[in-house]
Amino acid sequence: MKNIISIANILGIFVISCCFQCLVYAQIQTETNTQLLLDSSQPTVLITGSNRGIGFAFVQHYSKNGWNVIATCRNPNKADDLQLLMKNSTNIFIEEMDVTDFEEINTLAQKYQGYPIDVLVNNAGILGNVPKQSFGNLDYDLFQTVMAVNAFGPLKVAEAFADSVAISNQKKIVTMTSGLGSFAIMGNFDRFFFYKMSKSAINMGVLTMNASLKSKGIIAALISPGMVDTKLLDESGYQGRNKISPEESVAGLVKIIAEISLDTMKKTRGRPTNFDEVILPW
């Protein structure tokens, strides 16, 4: 009888030990190989600045349509709407990434190394304090911040994830710009020095990036959201009546992204395409 009890105890300890090892292994797999949790039969999109506004609408749209969505933002713990959306979905993966933090960018790129990312959406951006980017009160620190987020950040993110995009089926990197970066549209408008400069800079950056990535088969394109009712537009002081919702903007943008090809790039000659399919002038 004692022998039977001893054997039962040993078996119990063995089972518990195996279960513990499985749990540890599962945790390691989750932490180091998150891509294994993604559905390889579906395309994958990575979206920066996904916690609100246009970025959040992108997450909603792509997740609803079955895509694996890697949703990045600076402070996931404060992204309440995004967290709630993830809880009600199985294909959203929230990741912390500040587009000005190179260590975070490289760490996340390493985490997803070897997993195909079909579409990379460079959406994160800031307007910056308006009075401090007005002539007579130009602030250099603000200039650096706006340029870092809006101009250099998208290039650095694209650089880090280019290999993952290159092994995907769609091979697209799209970057959000604005009509405020257009010389033709805004040349005589005297506000938003730094924001306008940052968007003009990223326009040239993406044009150059597209040429740089041709050998990898990647297309880098510019998209523009229109006058979207977001916090950024509110901060600008815009009072016009032609505002659209983030959802309306994204509905148009995802159609444009889906249709991006070498032929559409010849048509646009690298110029930004607005959500309503209007090609914006340089």
C-alpha positions in Angstrom: 0.0 0.0 0.0 2.8 2.3 0.9 4.5 1.5 -2.4 1.4 2.4 -4.3 1.1 5.7 -2.5 4.7 6.5 -3.1 4.3 5.7 -6.8 1.2 8.0 -7.0 3.1 10.8 -5.3 6.0 10.4 -7.7 3.7 10.4 -10.7 1.9 13.5 -9.3 5.2 15.4 -8.9 6.2 14.3 -12.4 3.0 15.6 -13.9 3.2 18.9 -12.0 6.8 19.3 -13.1 5.9 18.7 -16.8 3.0 21.1 -16.6 5.3 23.8 -15.1 7.9 23.2 -17.8 5.2 23.5 -20.5 4.0 26.8 -19.0 7.5 28.1 -18.9 8.1 27.0 -22.5 4.8 28.7 -23.6 5.9 31.9 -21.8 9.2 31.8 -23.5 7.6 31.2 -26.9 5.2 34.1 -26.3 8.0 36.5 -25.3 10.6 35.6 -27.9 8.5 34.3 -30.8 5.3 36.3 -30.8 5.0 35.7 -34.6 4.0 32.1 -33.8 0.8 33.5 -32.4 -0.1 35.2 -35.7 -2.2 33.5 -38.3 0.2 32.8 -41.2 -2.6 32.4 -43.6 -3.6 36.0 -43.2 -1.6 39.2 -44.2 0.0 41.3 -41.5 0.0 45.0 -41.0 2.1 47.1 -38.6 0.7 50.5 -37.6 2.5 53.2 -35.7 0.6 55.7 -33.5 -2.3 53.2 -33.3 -3.8 54.3 -29.9 -6.1 57.0 -31.2 -7.5 58.8 -34.2 -6.5 57.6 -37.7 -4.1 55.0 -36.3 -6.8 53.5 -34.2 -9.2 53.5 -37.1 -6.6 51.6 -39.1 -6.4 48.9 -36.4 -10.2 48.6 -36.3 -10.5 48.2 -40.1 -7.7 45.7 -40.6 -8.5 43.6 -37.6 -12.2 43.4 -38.7 -11.0 42.2 -42.1 -9.0 39.4 -40.6 -5.5 40.8 -40.8 -2.9 40.2 -38.1 -2.5 43.7 -36.7 0.7 44.8 -34.9 -0.5 48.0 -33.2 2.3 50.1 -31.8 2.2 53.2 -29.6 4.3 55.0 -27.0 2.3 54.1 -23.9 0.2 50.9 -24.3 -0.8 51.0 -20.7 -2.6 54.3 -21.3 -4.2 53.2 -24.6 -7.5 52.2 -23.1 -9.5 52.0 -26.3 -6.8 49.9 -28.0 -6.6 47.6 -25.0 -10.4 47.1 -25.1 -10.3 46.4 -28.8 -7.6 43.8 -28.3 -9.6 42.0 -25.6 -12.4 41.6 -28.0 -10.2 40.4 -30.9 -7.8 37.5 -31.5 -5.6 39.2 -34.2 -4.4 42.4 -32.5 -1.0 42.5 -30.9 -0.1 45.7 -29.0 3.5 46.7 -28.9 5.3 49.6 -27.2 7.3 51.6 -29.6 8.2 55.3 -29.7 9.3 56.3 -33.2 12.0 58.4 -31.8 13.4 55.7 -29.5 15.9 53.7 -31.7 16.4 51.0 -29.1 12.6 50.3 -28.9 12.4 50.3 -32.7 15.3 47.8 -33.1 14.1 45.6 -30.3 10.7 45.3 -31.8 12.1 44.7 -35.3 14.2 41.9 -33.8 11.2 40.4 -32.1 9.4 40.1 -35.5 12.5 39.2 -37.5 11.7 36.5 -40.0 8.0 37.1 -40.0 6.5 38.8 -43.1 4.9 42.2 -42.6 2.8 42.9 -45.7 2.0 46.6 -45.0 3.9 49.0 -42.8 1.9 52.1 -42.0 3.9 55.0 -40.7 1.1 56.9 -39.1 2.6 58.4 -35.9 3.0 62.1 -36.0 2.6 65.3 -34.0 1.7 68.9 -34.8 3.7 70.5 -32.0 3.0 73.7 -30.0 1.6 76.2 -32.5 2.8 79.5 -31.0 6.3 78.1 -30.7 6.5 77.5 -34.4 5.4 80.9 -35.4 7.7 83.5 -36.8 9.1 85.7 -34.0 8.8 82.9 -31.5 10.6 79.9 -33.2 11.7 77.3 -30.7 14.6 75.1 -31.7 13.8 72.3 -29.2 10.3 72.0 -30.6 11.8 72.0 -34.1 13.9 69.0 -33.3 11.1 67.1 -31.7 8.7 67.7 -34.6 11.3 66.7 -37.2 12.3 63.7 -35.2 8.8 62.3 -35.0 7.4 63.3 -38.4 10.5 63.1 -40.7 13.2 60.9 -39.2 11.0 58.5 -37.3 9.2 57.0 -40.3 12.5 56.4 -42.1 14.0 54.7 -39.0 11.0 52.5 -38.6 11.0 51.6 -42.3 14.8 50.8 -42.1 14.3 48.5 -39.1 11.4 46.5 -40.6 12.4 46.5 -44.3 13.6 42.9 -44.2 10.3 41.7 -42.8 8.4 43.7 -45.4 10.6 42.3 -48.1 9.7 38.7 -47.4 5.9 39.4 -47.4 3.5 39.0 -50.3 2.5 42.7 -50.6 5.8 44.4 -49.8 4.4 47.9 -49.0 5.5 50.8 -46.8 3.1 53.7 -46.7 3.8 56.9 -44.8 1.3 59.5 -43.8 1.9 63.0 -45.1 -0.3 66.1 -45.4 -1.3 68.8 -47.9 0.5 71.1 -45.5 3.8 69.8 -46.8 2.9 70.8 -50.4 4.7 73.9 -51.8 1.9 74.4 -54.3 -0.9 74.3 -51.7 0.7 75.9 -48.7 3.5 78.2 -50.1 1.7 81.4 -49.1 0.4 80.2 -45.7 2.3 81.6 -42.7 1.5 79.1 -39.9 2.9 75.8 -38.7 6.5 76.3 -39.7 7.9 73.1 -38.3 5.0 70.8 -39.1 5.0 71.9 -42.7 8.7 71.5 -43.0 8.6 68.0 -41.5 6.0 66.9 -44.0 7.9 68.3 -46.9 11.0 66.5 -45.6 9.2 63.2 -45.3 7.9 63.6 -48.8 11.4 63.6 -50.1 12.5 61.0 -47.7 9.9 58.5 -48.9 10.6 59.3 -52.5 14.3 58.5 -51.9 13.4 55.4 -49.8 11.3 54.0 -52.7 14.4 54.2 -54.9 16.5 52.7 -52.2 14.2 49.7 -51.6 13.5 48.7 -55.3 16.1 46.0 -55.1 14.1 44.4 -52.3 10.9 44.6 -54.3 9.4 47.0 -51.8 7.2 49.9 -52.8 7.3 53.0 -50.5 4.4 55.4 -51.0 2.9 58.5 -49.6 -0.7 58.8 -48.4 -2.7 61.8 -47.1 -5.7 61.5 -44.8 -7.6 64.7 -45.6 -9.1 67.0 -42.9 -9.8 64.4 -40.2 -11.5 65.2 -37.0 -8.7 64.3 -34.6 -6.8 65.8 -31.7 -4.1 67.0 -34.1 -6.7 68.9 -36.2 -8.2 70.4 -33.0 -4.8 71.6 -31.9 -4.3 73.4 -35.2 -7.3 75.6 -34.5 -9.0 74.5 -37.7 -12.6 75.7 -37.9 -13.7 74.5 -41.3 -16.8 72.5 -42.0 -15.3 69.8 -44.3 -14.0 67.6 -41.5 -14.3 63.8 -41.9 -14.2 61.1 -39.4 -11.1 58.9 -38.9 -13.2 55.9 -40.1 -14.1 57.7 -43.3 -10.5 58.7 -44.0 -9.2 55.1 -43.3 -11.9 53.6 -45.6 -10.4 55.6 -48.5 -6.8 55.1 -47.5 -7.0 51.3 -47.2 -8.4 51.1 -50.7 -5.5 53.2 -51.9 -3.0 51.0 -50.1 -4.6 47.9 -51.5 -4.2 49.3 -55.0 -0.6 50.4 -54.7 1.5 48.9 -57.4 4.3 49.9 -59.8 1.6 51.1 -62.2 0.1 53.5 -59.6 3.5 54.7 -58.7 4.1 55.7 -62.3 0.8 57.5 -62.2 1.5 59.4 -59.1 5.3 59.8 -59.8 5.7 59.4 -56.0 3.3 62.2 -55.1 1.0 61.7 -52.1 -2.5 60.3 -52.7 -5.3 61.8 -50.7 -7.9 59.6 -49.0 -10.3 60.6 -51.9 -7.8 59.4 -54.5 -6.8 63.0 -55.5 -3.1 63.2 -56.2 -1.6 66.1 -54.2 1.0 68.4 -55.9 4.5 68.8 -54.6 
